[in-house]
Amino acid sequence: VNAAEAIAAGDAAWTPIPAPPVAVHGVGGAIHGNAFHLIGGSRVAATAVNTGTVQVYRFGPSRAAALSRPRAGSPAGTSR
């Protein structure tokens, strides 16, 4: 993932949002509350080397934004 788009329920078109801080391939994703989590992934396509990162997008009344990384409280080399 090196680009991202979002769509709101009822909208007819996707809207570009900020790209994740770390571009990844084969990443897992989950939504929890108002946040979308990108979990793991590889920096190179067709490899099994996991980045070991969790990237988080928080959504609210304003436009979506990726959280800075690393952040206080995150284990070294990861973001939460």
ZICOR-V672386 format. One record per pair of residues at least 4 apart in sequence whose C-alpha atoms are under 7 Angstrom apart, sorted by the first residue. I is the first residue (numbers start at 0). J is the second residue. Records with the same first field share a line. If there is no record, write none. Layout:
# ZICOR-V672386
I: J + J
This chain:
# ZICOR-V672386
0: 22 + 23 + 24
1: 18 + 19 + 22 + 23
2: 18
3: 15 + 16 + 17 + 18
4: 13 + 14 + 15 + 16
5: 13 + 14 + 15 + 16
6: 10 + 12 + 13 + 14
16: 63
17: 64 + 65
19: 65
22: 42
23: 40 + 41 + 42
24: 40 + 41 + 42 + 43 + 44
25: 40 + 41
26: 37 + 38 + 39 + 40
27: 37 + 38 + 39 + 40
28: 36 + 37 + 38
29: 35 + 36 + 37
30: 34 + 35 + 36
31: 35
33: 57 + 58 + 59
34: 55 + 56 + 57 + 58
35: 55 + 56 + 57
36: 53 + 54 + 55 + 56
37: 53 + 54 + 55
38: 52 + 53 + 54
39: 49 + 50 + 51 + 52 + 53
40: 49 + 50
41: 46 + 47 + 48 + 49 + 50
42: 50
51: 77
52: 77 + 78
53: 77 + 78 + 79
54: 78 + 79
55: 65 + 66 + 79
56: 63 + 64 + 65 + 66
57: 63 + 64 + 65
58: 63
59: 63
68: 78
69: 73 + 77 + 78
70: 78
73: 77 + 78 + 79
